[in-house]
Amino acid sequence: MPKMKTKRGAAKRFEVRASGSIKRGQAFKRHILTKKTTKSKRQLRGSAGVHGSDTASVKAMMPFA
């Protein structure tokens, strides 16, 4: 049986909190910002949690987190 490995792309994108929930960065904040309103860009600041339906798949990608 080969070793279990962490998906490195997932490890760079997600962080498991102490409570067990998973933190992710906000999307849509990288480029094409001129057409977005100041309000929408401001609300994309900070981090968000992974939705409950996606939590199992993210945890499967990071077995040691």
DSSP file (Angstrom, degrees, kcal/mol; ACC not computed):
  #  RESIDUE AA STRUCTURE BP1 BP2  ACC     N-H-->O    O-->H-N    N-H-->O    O-->H-N    TCO  KAPPA ALPHA  PHI   PSI    X-CA   Y-CA   Z-CA
    1    1 A M              0   0    0      0, 0.0     3,-0.1     0, 0.0     2,-0.0   0.000 360.0 360.0 360.0 124.7    0.0    0.0    0.0
    2    2 A P        -     0   0    0      0, 0.0     2,-0.1     0, 0.0     3,-0.0  -0.280 360.0 -88.2 -72.8 163.8    1.5    3.3   -1.0
    3    3 A K        -     0   0    0      1,-0.1     2,-0.3    -2,-0.0     0, 0.0  -0.362  40.9-111.7 -67.4 147.9    1.7    6.2    1.4
    4    4 A M        -     0   0    0     -3,-0.1     2,-0.4    -2,-0.1    -1,-0.1  -0.654  38.0-159.7 -76.6 137.4   -1.2    8.7    1.6
    5    5 A K        -     0   0    0     -2,-0.3     2,-0.3    -3,-0.0    -1,-0.0  -0.930  16.3-120.2-122.5 146.8   -0.2   12.0    0.3
    6    6 A T        -     0   0    0     -2,-0.4     2,-0.7    56,-0.1    56,-0.2  -0.645  31.5-115.7 -78.9 136.3   -1.7   15.5    0.8
    7    7 A K     >  -     0   0    0     54,-2.6     4,-2.1    -2,-0.3     3,-0.4  -0.661  26.6-152.7 -70.8 113.4   -2.9   17.2   -2.4
    8    8 A R  H  > S+     0   0    0     -2,-0.7     4,-1.6     1,-0.3    -1,-0.2   0.823  90.2  56.8 -65.9 -32.2   -0.5   20.1   -2.4
    9    9 A G  H  > S+     0   0    0      1,-0.2     4,-0.8     2,-0.2    -1,-0.3   0.896 109.7  46.0 -63.6 -38.7   -2.8   22.4   -4.3
   10   10 A A  H  > S+     0   0    0     -3,-0.4     4,-2.5     1,-0.2     3,-0.4   0.877 108.1  56.5 -70.2 -37.8   -5.5   21.9   -1.6
   11   11 A A  H  < S+     0   0    0     -4,-2.1    -1,-0.2     1,-0.2    -2,-0.2   0.827 108.1  48.6 -64.1 -30.4   -2.9   22.4    1.2
   12   12 A K  H  < S+     0   0    0     -4,-1.6    -1,-0.2    -5,-0.2    -2,-0.2   0.734 117.7  40.4 -79.1 -22.1   -2.0   25.8   -0.3
   13   13 A R  H  < S+     0   0    0     -4,-0.8    12,-0.6    -3,-0.4     2,-0.3   0.757 112.4  48.6 -98.6 -27.5   -5.7   26.9   -0.6
   14   14 A F  E  <  -A   24   0A   0     -4,-2.5     2,-0.4    10,-0.1    10,-0.2  -0.813  54.3-166.3-120.8 155.2   -7.3   25.6    2.6
   15   15 A E  E     -A   23   0A   0      8,-1.7     8,-3.4    -2,-0.3     2,-0.5  -0.992  20.4-133.4-140.2 130.2   -6.6   25.8    6.3
   16   16 A V  E     -A   22   0A   0     -2,-0.4     6,-0.2     6,-0.2     5,-0.1  -0.718  23.6-142.1 -86.3 126.5   -8.3   23.7    9.0
   17   17 A R    >   -     0   0    0      4,-3.3     3,-1.5    -2,-0.5    -1,-0.0  -0.316  27.2-103.2 -80.4 168.6   -9.4   25.7   12.0
   18   18 A A  T 3  S+     0   0    0      1,-0.3    -1,-0.1     2,-0.1    -2,-0.0   0.804 122.3  57.3 -63.4 -29.1   -9.1   24.5   15.6
   19   19 A S  T 3  S-     0   0    0      2,-0.1    -1,-0.3     1,-0.1     3,-0.1   0.611 120.8-107.8 -77.0 -11.0  -12.9   23.8   15.6
   20   20 A G  S <  S+     0   0    0     -3,-1.5    -2,-0.1     1,-0.4     2,-0.1   0.238  80.3 125.2 101.8 -13.0  -12.5   21.5   12.6
   21   21 A S        -     0   0    0     -5,-0.1    -4,-3.3     1,-0.1     2,-0.4  -0.353  59.7-120.0 -75.2 164.6  -14.1   23.9   10.0
   22   22 A I  E     -A   16   0A   0     28,-0.3    28,-2.4    -6,-0.2     2,-0.3  -0.909  16.9-147.9-116.2 132.8  -12.1   24.8    6.9
   23   23 A K  E     +AB  15  49A   0     -8,-3.4    -8,-1.7    -2,-0.4     2,-0.3  -0.754  19.2 177.7 -98.4 141.5  -11.1   28.3    6.0
   24   24 A R  E     -AB  14  48A   0     24,-3.2    24,-2.8    -2,-0.3     2,-0.1  -0.946  28.4-108.8-138.1 159.9  -10.7   29.4    2.3
   25   25 A G  E     - B   0  47A   0    -12,-0.6     2,-0.2    -2,-0.3    22,-0.2  -0.477  41.5 -98.2 -83.6 160.3   -9.9   32.6    0.5
   26   26 A Q        -     0   0    0     20,-0.8     3,-0.3    18,-0.3     2,-0.1  -0.558  35.2-137.6 -79.2 142.5  -12.4   34.6   -1.4
   27   27 A A  S    S+     0   0    0     -2,-0.2    -1,-0.1     1,-0.2     0, 0.0  -0.401  76.6  44.1 -88.3 171.5  -12.7   34.2   -5.2
   28   28 A F  S    S+     0   0    0     -2,-0.1    -1,-0.2     1,-0.1    16,-0.1   0.758  82.5 100.9  68.1  29.7  -13.1   36.9   -7.8
   29   29 A K        +     0   0    0     -3,-0.3     3,-0.1    15,-0.1    -1,-0.1   0.199  59.0  79.0-124.4  15.1  -10.6   39.3   -6.3
   30   30 A R  S    S-     0   0    0      1,-0.3     2,-0.3     2,-0.1     3,-0.1   0.906  99.4 -13.7 -94.2 -47.5   -7.5   38.7   -8.6
   31   31 A H  S    S+     0   0    0      1,-0.2    -1,-0.3     2,-0.0     0, 0.0  -0.883 104.2  55.7-151.4 176.8   -8.1   40.6  -11.8
   32   32 A I        +     0   0    0     -2,-0.3     3,-0.2    -3,-0.1    -1,-0.2   0.935  62.7 146.3  54.7  50.6  -10.7   42.4  -13.9
   33   33 A L    >   +     0   0    0      1,-0.2     3,-0.6    -3,-0.1     8,-0.1   0.597  46.6  78.5 -91.2 -12.2  -11.4   44.6  -10.9
   34   34 A T  T 3  S+     0   0    0      1,-0.2    -1,-0.2     3,-0.0    -2,-0.0   0.858  95.2  46.7 -69.3 -32.7  -12.2   47.8  -12.8
   35   35 A K  T 3  S+     0   0    0     -3,-0.2     2,-0.3     2,-0.1    -1,-0.2   0.576  96.2  90.2 -85.3  -7.9  -15.7   46.8  -13.6
   36   36 A K  S <  S-     0   0    0     -3,-0.6     2,-0.0    -4,-0.1    -4,-0.0  -0.669  82.4-114.2 -89.2 144.2  -16.5   45.6  -10.1
   37   37 A T     >  -     0   0    0     -2,-0.3     4,-2.1     1,-0.1     5,-0.2  -0.303  20.5-115.7 -74.0 159.4  -17.9   48.1   -7.7
   38   38 A T  H  > S+     0   0    0      1,-0.2     4,-2.2     2,-0.2     5,-0.2   0.878 116.3  54.6 -60.4 -38.0  -16.0   49.3   -4.6
   39   39 A K  H  > S+     0   0    0      2,-0.2     4,-2.1     1,-0.2    -1,-0.2   0.918 107.8  47.4 -64.1 -43.8  -18.7   47.7   -2.4
   40   40 A S  H  > S+     0   0    0      1,-0.2     4,-0.7     2,-0.2    -1,-0.2   0.891 112.8  49.1 -67.3 -38.0  -18.3   44.3   -4.0
   41   41 A K  H >< S+     0   0    0     -4,-2.1     3,-0.5     1,-0.2    -1,-0.2   0.883 110.7  51.2 -67.0 -37.4  -14.5   44.4   -3.8
   42   42 A R  H >< S+     0   0    0     -4,-2.2     3,-1.3     1,-0.2    -2,-0.2   0.889 107.5  52.3 -66.1 -38.7  -14.7   45.4   -0.1
   43   43 A Q  H 3< S+     0   0    0     -4,-2.1    -1,-0.2     1,-0.3    -2,-0.2   0.649 100.7  63.1 -73.9 -13.0  -17.1   42.5    0.7
   44   44 A L  T << S+     0   0    0     -4,-0.7   -18,-0.3    -3,-0.5    -1,-0.3   0.448  81.8 110.0 -88.1  -0.4  -14.6   40.1   -0.9
   45   45 A R    <   +     0   0    0     -3,-1.3    -3,-0.0    -4,-0.2     2,-0.0  -0.260  67.3  15.7 -68.2 160.7  -11.9   40.9    1.7
   46   46 A G  S    S-     0   0    0    -20,-0.1   -20,-0.8     2,-0.0     2,-0.2  -0.248  95.3 -58.9  77.4-162.4  -10.9   38.4    4.3
   47   47 A S  E     -B   25   0A   0    -22,-0.2     2,-0.3   -21,-0.0   -22,-0.2  -0.718  39.1-155.8-120.3 168.3  -11.6   34.7    4.3
   48   48 A A  E     -B   24   0A   0    -24,-2.8   -24,-3.2    -2,-0.2     2,-0.3  -0.873  23.7-102.8-136.9 168.5  -14.7   32.5    4.3
   49   49 A G  E     -B   23   0A   0     -2,-0.3     2,-0.2   -26,-0.2   -26,-0.2  -0.661  35.9-106.9 -93.9 151.9  -15.6   29.1    5.4
   50   50 A V        -     0   0    0    -28,-2.4   -28,-0.3    -2,-0.3     5,-0.1  -0.573  45.1-103.4 -73.6 139.0  -15.9   26.1    3.1
   51   51 A H    >>  -     0   0    0     -2,-0.2     3,-1.4     1,-0.1     4,-0.8  -0.267  27.5-115.4 -63.2 149.8  -19.6   25.1    2.6
   52   52 A G  H 3> S+     0   0    0      1,-0.3     4,-0.5     2,-0.2     3,-0.5   0.812 114.0  57.3 -58.5 -33.5  -20.7   22.0    4.5
   53   53 A S  H 34 S+     0   0    0      1,-0.2    -1,-0.3     2,-0.1     4,-0.2   0.713 111.2  43.6 -72.7 -18.5  -21.4   20.0    1.4
   54   54 A D  H <> S+     0   0    0     -3,-1.4     4,-1.9     1,-0.1    -1,-0.2   0.515  89.5  88.5 -99.5  -7.6  -17.8   20.5    0.3
   55   55 A T  H  X S+     0   0    0     -4,-0.8     4,-2.5    -3,-0.5     5,-0.2   0.888  84.6  52.6 -62.0 -42.0  -16.1   19.8    3.6
   56   56 A A  H  X S+     0   0    0     -4,-0.5     4,-1.6     1,-0.2    -1,-0.2   0.894 109.8  48.2 -64.1 -40.0  -15.8   16.1    3.2
   57   57 A S  H  > S+     0   0    0     -4,-0.2     4,-1.2     2,-0.2    -1,-0.2   0.866 112.2  49.1 -70.2 -34.8  -14.0   16.3   -0.2
   58   58 A V  H  X S+     0   0    0     -4,-1.9     4,-1.0     1,-0.2     3,-0.2   0.909 110.7  50.1 -69.7 -40.7  -11.6   19.0    1.1
   59   59 A K  H  < S+     0   0    0     -4,-2.5     6,-0.2     1,-0.2    -2,-0.2   0.825 106.5  56.5 -66.5 -29.7  -10.8   16.8    4.1
   60   60 A A  H  < S+     0   0    0     -4,-1.6    -1,-0.2     1,-0.2    -2,-0.2   0.831 105.2  51.8 -68.8 -31.0  -10.2   13.8    1.9
   61   61 A M  H  < S+     0   0    0     -4,-1.2   -54,-2.6     1,-0.3    -1,-0.2   0.733 115.4  42.4 -76.1 -21.5   -7.6   15.9   -0.1
   62   62 A M    ><  +     0   0    0     -4,-1.0     3,-1.1   -56,-0.2    -1,-0.3  -0.693  66.9 167.8-124.3  78.4   -5.8   16.8    3.2
   63   63 A P  T 3  S+     0   0    0      0, 0.0    -1,-0.1     0, 0.0    -2,-0.1   0.708  77.0  45.6 -68.7 -18.9   -5.7   13.5    5.2
   64   64 A F  T 3         0   0    0      1,-0.2    -5,-0.0     0, 0.0    -2,-0.0   0.446 360.0 360.0-104.1  -0.3   -3.2   14.8    7.8
   65   65 A A    <         0   0    0     -3,-1.1    -1,-0.2    -6,-0.2   -49,-0.1   0.468 360.0 360.0 -83.5 360.0   -4.7   18.3    8.5
